[in-house]
Amino acid sequence: MIRNIIFDIGNVLTDFCWKEFLEDKGFDQEMIGRIARASVLGPYWDELDRGVWSDEKLLEAFISLDPQIGEELHRAYGNVTGMVKKRDYAIPWIQELKKAGFQVYYLSNFSRRAYEDCQDALDFIPYMDGGILSYRDKVVKPGEKIYRLLLDRYGLAPEESVFLDDTMRNVEAAMALGFHGICFRDKEQAGRELALLMAGG
């Protein structure tokens, strides 16, 4: 029986709008491309997204990829308010699940900087029953430690829990521990798969 619904925050309950964010900061298309190659599209983005590196170490890493845009990188990522936007359906979906009797949690590699700067986009969190953030709990996914930490902290049984994430390797890692898993593409697809799981299909 499914009792717990566990959401990844990024790209499931929120939308990551880095291009629009950089446009709003006044960067032209050429500079947006250079900043993207040194950050979002670069080899260090996982560390930024996970929030496990200090700001100084990240900036050093980005500058090593493109030494000429250090100031632009600093300006771009000094405050990331506006980079993350809440999905319109986030709170209604959480409320619907709660009304149906499910416990709702989050399990996310959401970064410290984004969490601090994007509070308006995260106003669905108080509607949830708890969760794990990688930067705060010093664990990242995929990895057994982060999934077990969630189970232990809230006394959850994996076979009673469904994990929704937009990355298949994260879903597979959770499923290896006994979770049910849904690889999220959009709310309609995830809703259909969730309904099947709840019906035992």
C-alpha beads as a LAMMPS data file, in Angstrom:
LAMMPS data file: protein, C-alpha beads

201 atoms
200 bonds

1 atom types
1 bond types

-500.0 500.0 xlo xhi
-500.0 500.0 ylo yhi
-500.0 500.0 zlo zhi

Masses

1 110.0

Atoms # bond

1 1 1 0.000 0.000 0.000
2 1 1 1.345 3.440 -0.963
3 1 1 1.438 5.847 1.979
4 1 1 4.250 8.269 1.125
5 1 1 4.909 10.444 -1.929
6 1 1 8.455 11.787 -2.229
7 1 1 9.249 14.581 -4.690
8 1 1 12.511 15.797 -6.098
9 1 1 12.282 19.601 -6.007
10 1 1 14.246 20.499 -9.145
11 1 1 12.378 20.207 -12.446
12 1 1 9.450 18.446 -10.751
13 1 1 7.999 21.032 -8.369
14 1 1 10.152 23.854 -9.744
15 1 1 11.402 24.986 -13.129
16 1 1 15.084 25.825 -13.595
17 1 1 15.081 28.973 -15.779
18 1 1 18.794 29.779 -16.133
19 1 1 18.609 31.368 -19.604
20 1 1 15.775 33.720 -18.655
21 1 1 17.594 34.460 -15.395
22 1 1 20.736 35.567 -17.250
23 1 1 18.718 37.577 -19.788
24 1 1 17.008 39.426 -16.935
25 1 1 20.456 40.309 -15.563
26 1 1 21.231 42.098 -18.836
27 1 1 23.670 39.678 -20.443
28 1 1 23.671 39.473 -24.235
29 1 1 23.371 36.151 -26.055
30 1 1 27.113 35.777 -26.580
31 1 1 27.859 36.279 -22.893
32 1 1 24.964 33.999 -21.894
33 1 1 26.559 31.295 -24.024
34 1 1 29.955 31.798 -22.406
35 1 1 28.516 31.814 -18.888
36 1 1 26.472 28.705 -19.676
37 1 1 29.518 26.832 -20.982
38 1 1 31.427 27.704 -17.810
39 1 1 28.576 26.782 -15.468
40 1 1 25.248 25.228 -16.437
41 1 1 26.668 23.262 -19.370
42 1 1 30.086 22.734 -17.822
43 1 1 31.518 19.822 -15.866
44 1 1 31.082 21.560 -12.506
45 1 1 27.335 22.126 -12.584
46 1 1 26.594 19.071 -10.473
47 1 1 28.695 20.553 -7.689
48 1 1 26.837 23.867 -7.922
49 1 1 23.483 22.124 -8.064
50 1 1 24.307 19.876 -5.133
51 1 1 25.662 22.724 -3.078
52 1 1 28.640 20.748 -1.795
53 1 1 31.333 23.232 -2.898
54 1 1 31.980 26.639 -1.394
55 1 1 31.212 29.700 -3.521
56 1 1 34.937 30.432 -3.758
57 1 1 35.783 26.956 -5.026
58 1 1 32.996 27.088 -7.583
59 1 1 34.108 30.465 -8.858
60 1 1 37.679 29.196 -9.200
61 1 1 36.388 26.210 -11.165
62 1 1 34.307 28.385 -13.511
63 1 1 37.153 30.841 -14.071
64 1 1 39.465 27.953 -14.912
65 1 1 37.117 27.179 -17.814
66 1 1 36.857 30.784 -18.999
67 1 1 39.329 33.113 -17.221
68 1 1 38.025 36.231 -18.976
69 1 1 34.544 36.224 -17.454
70 1 1 35.287 36.038 -13.736
71 1 1 33.430 39.267 -12.965
72 1 1 30.451 38.232 -15.074
73 1 1 30.271 34.866 -13.329
74 1 1 30.416 36.586 -9.958
75 1 1 27.641 38.979 -10.979
76 1 1 25.546 36.189 -12.468
77 1 1 25.651 33.860 -9.495
78 1 1 26.094 36.302 -6.627
79 1 1 22.339 36.112 -6.166
80 1 1 20.258 33.547 -8.039
81 1 1 16.823 34.967 -7.189
82 1 1 14.651 34.347 -10.241
83 1 1 16.576 31.338 -11.539
84 1 1 14.114 28.920 -9.950
85 1 1 10.368 29.221 -10.433
86 1 1 7.618 27.209 -8.784
87 1 1 5.460 25.048 -11.031
88 1 1 1.861 26.276 -11.028
89 1 1 0.614 22.871 -9.983
90 1 1 3.020 22.401 -7.022
91 1 1 0.825 23.464 -4.111
92 1 1 -2.498 22.157 -5.550
93 1 1 -0.889 18.759 -6.237
94 1 1 0.584 18.547 -2.742
95 1 1 -2.749 19.574 -1.212
96 1 1 -4.597 17.000 -3.316
97 1 1 -2.271 14.212 -2.150
98 1 1 -2.480 15.315 1.475
99 1 1 -6.272 15.443 1.313
100 1 1 -6.231 11.885 -0.016
101 1 1 -4.312 10.820 3.101
102 1 1 -0.740 10.581 1.825
103 1 1 2.368 11.870 3.557
104 1 1 4.358 14.118 1.192
105 1 1 8.131 14.623 1.405
106 1 1 10.984 16.057 -0.662
107 1 1 14.413 14.584 -1.377
108 1 1 16.560 16.955 -3.375
109 1 1 20.036 18.045 -4.435
110 1 1 18.763 21.632 -4.325
111 1 1 21.696 23.955 -3.729
112 1 1 22.230 26.121 -0.673
113 1 1 22.419 29.305 -2.746
114 1 1 19.239 28.532 -4.654
115 1 1 17.436 27.547 -1.466
116 1 1 18.470 30.788 0.233
117 1 1 17.791 33.104 -2.715
118 1 1 14.623 31.534 -4.126
119 1 1 12.348 31.337 -1.090
120 1 1 9.379 32.717 -3.053
121 1 1 9.646 29.782 -5.450
122 1 1 9.741 27.301 -2.570
123 1 1 6.580 28.343 -0.769
124 1 1 5.194 24.830 -1.226
125 1 1 7.662 23.367 1.308
126 1 1 5.566 24.256 4.412
127 1 1 2.727 22.193 2.903
128 1 1 4.940 19.073 2.983
129 1 1 5.658 16.690 5.859
130 1 1 9.444 17.068 5.691
131 1 1 12.384 16.113 3.553
132 1 1 16.115 16.027 2.876
133 1 1 18.221 18.682 1.137
134 1 1 21.676 17.567 0.031
135 1 1 23.563 20.695 1.099
136 1 1 21.918 20.787 4.520
137 1 1 22.253 17.098 5.293
138 1 1 25.645 16.557 3.590
139 1 1 24.319 13.780 1.371
140 1 1 23.661 13.710 -2.372
141 1 1 21.698 11.555 -4.751
142 1 1 21.947 9.120 -6.245
143 1 1 23.449 7.289 -3.312
144 1 1 22.164 4.892 -0.700
145 1 1 22.948 7.253 2.193
146 1 1 20.468 9.980 1.174
147 1 1 17.601 7.535 0.645
148 1 1 18.232 5.716 3.930
149 1 1 18.487 9.035 5.768
150 1 1 14.981 9.961 4.591
151 1 1 13.589 6.575 5.623
152 1 1 15.232 6.666 9.042
153 1 1 14.425 10.296 9.838
154 1 1 10.703 9.896 9.209
155 1 1 10.236 6.197 9.945
156 1 1 9.166 5.383 6.384
157 1 1 9.006 1.983 4.724
158 1 1 10.427 1.991 1.169
159 1 1 7.746 -0.380 -0.134
160 1 1 5.116 2.155 0.976
161 1 1 6.919 5.076 -0.694
162 1 1 6.959 6.454 -4.243
163 1 1 9.889 8.607 -5.373
164 1 1 9.419 11.039 -8.303
165 1 1 12.553 12.464 -9.920
166 1 1 13.308 13.775 -13.397
167 1 1 16.561 11.759 -13.611
168 1 1 16.331 8.014 -14.177
169 1 1 19.571 7.171 -12.365
170 1 1 18.162 8.759 -9.200
171 1 1 14.906 6.818 -9.548
172 1 1 16.784 3.552 -10.165
173 1 1 18.975 4.088 -7.087
174 1 1 15.874 4.543 -4.935
175 1 1 14.166 1.532 -6.489
176 1 1 17.219 -0.595 -5.670
177 1 1 16.388 0.018 -1.986
178 1 1 12.758 -0.993 -2.421
179 1 1 11.070 2.321 -3.276
180 1 1 8.525 2.546 -6.040
181 1 1 9.824 4.976 -8.644
182 1 1 8.512 7.322 -11.313
183 1 1 10.780 9.131 -13.754
184 1 1 9.042 12.486 -14.108
185 1 1 8.462 13.992 -17.563
186 1 1 5.359 16.066 -16.843
187 1 1 2.572 16.154 -14.288
188 1 1 0.078 14.314 -16.473
189 1 1 2.429 11.374 -17.094
190 1 1 3.494 11.252 -13.442
191 1 1 -0.116 11.474 -12.292
192 1 1 -1.121 8.530 -14.490
193 1 1 1.742 6.382 -13.222
194 1 1 1.039 7.373 -9.631
195 1 1 -2.629 6.446 -10.007
196 1 1 -1.628 3.025 -11.375
197 1 1 0.681 2.411 -8.428
198 1 1 -2.018 3.421 -5.966
199 1 1 -4.471 1.095 -7.660
200 1 1 -1.935 -1.742 -7.479
201 1 1 -1.560 -1.914 -11.250

Bonds

1 1 1 2
2 1 2 3
3 1 3 4
4 1 4 5
5 1 5 6
6 1 6 7
7 1 7 8
8 1 8 9
9 1 9 10
10 1 10 11
11 1 11 12
12 1 12 13
13 1 13 14
14 1 14 15
15 1 15 16
16 1 16 17
17 1 17 18
18 1 18 19
19 1 19 20
20 1 20 21
21 1 21 22
22 1 22 23
23 1 23 24
24 1 24 25
25 1 25 26
26 1 26 27
27 1 27 28
28 1 28 29
29 1 29 30
30 1 30 31
31 1 31 32
32 1 32 33
33 1 33 34
34 1 34 35
35 1 35 36
36 1 36 37
37 1 37 38
38 1 38 39
39 1 39 40
40 1 40 41
41 1 41 42
42 1 42 43
43 1 43 44
44 1 44 45
45 1 45 46
46 1 46 47
47 1 47 48
48 1 48 49
49 1 49 50
50 1 50 51
51 1 51 52
52 1 52 53
53 1 53 54
54 1 54 55
55 1 55 56
56 1 56 57
57 1 57 58
58 1 58 59
59 1 59 60
60 1 60 61
61 1 61 62
62 1 62 63
63 1 63 64
64 1 64 65
65 1 65 66
66 1 66 67
67 1 67 68
68 1 68 69
69 1 69 70
70 1 70 71
71 1 71 72
72 1 72 73
73 1 73 74
74 1 74 75
75 1 75 76
76 1 76 77
77 1 77 78
78 1 78 79
79 1 79 80
80 1 80 81
81 1 81 82
82 1 82 83
83 1 83 84
84 1 84 85
85 1 85 86
86 1 86 87
87 1 87 88
88 1 88 89
89 1 89 90
90 1 90 91
91 1 91 92
92 1 92 93
93 1 93 94
94 1 94 95
95 1 95 96
96 1 96 97
97 1 97 98
98 1 98 99
99 1 99 100
100 1 100 101
101 1 101 102
102 1 102 103
103 1 103 104
104 1 104 105
105 1 105 106
106 1 106 107
107 1 107 108
108 1 108 109
109 1 109 110
110 1 110 111
111 1 111 112
112 1 112 113
113 1 113 114
114 1 114 115
115 1 115 116
116 1 116 117
117 1 117 118
118 1 118 119
119 1 119 120
120 1 120 121
121 1 121 122
122 1 122 123
123 1 123 124
124 1 124 125
125 1 125 126
126 1 126 127
127 1 127 128
128 1 128 129
129 1 129 130
130 1 130 131
131 1 131 132
132 1 132 133
133 1 133 134
134 1 134 135
135 1 135 136
136 1 136 137
137 1 137 138
138 1 138 139
139 1 139 140
140 1 140 141
141 1 141 142
142 1 142 143
143 1 143 144
144 1 144 145
145 1 145 146
146 1 146 147
147 1 147 148
148 1 148 149
149 1 149 150
150 1 150 151
151 1 151 152
152 1 152 153
153 1 153 154
154 1 154 155
155 1 155 156
156 1 156 157
157 1 157 158
158 1 158 159
159 1 159 160
160 1 160 161
161 1 161 162
162 1 162 163
163 1 163 164
164 1 164 165
165 1 165 166
166 1 166 167
167 1 167 168
168 1 168 169
169 1 169 170
170 1 170 171
171 1 171 172
172 1 172 173
173 1 173 174
174 1 174 175
175 1 175 176
176 1 176 177
177 1 177 178
178 1 178 179
179 1 179 180
180 1 180 181
181 1 181 182
182 1 182 183
183 1 183 184
184 1 184 185
185 1 185 186
186 1 186 187
187 1 187 188
188 1 188 189
189 1 189 190
190 1 190 191
191 1 191 192
192 1 192 193
193 1 193 194
194 1 194 195
195 1 195 196
196 1 196 197
197 1 197 198
198 1 198 199
199 1 199 200
200 1 200 201
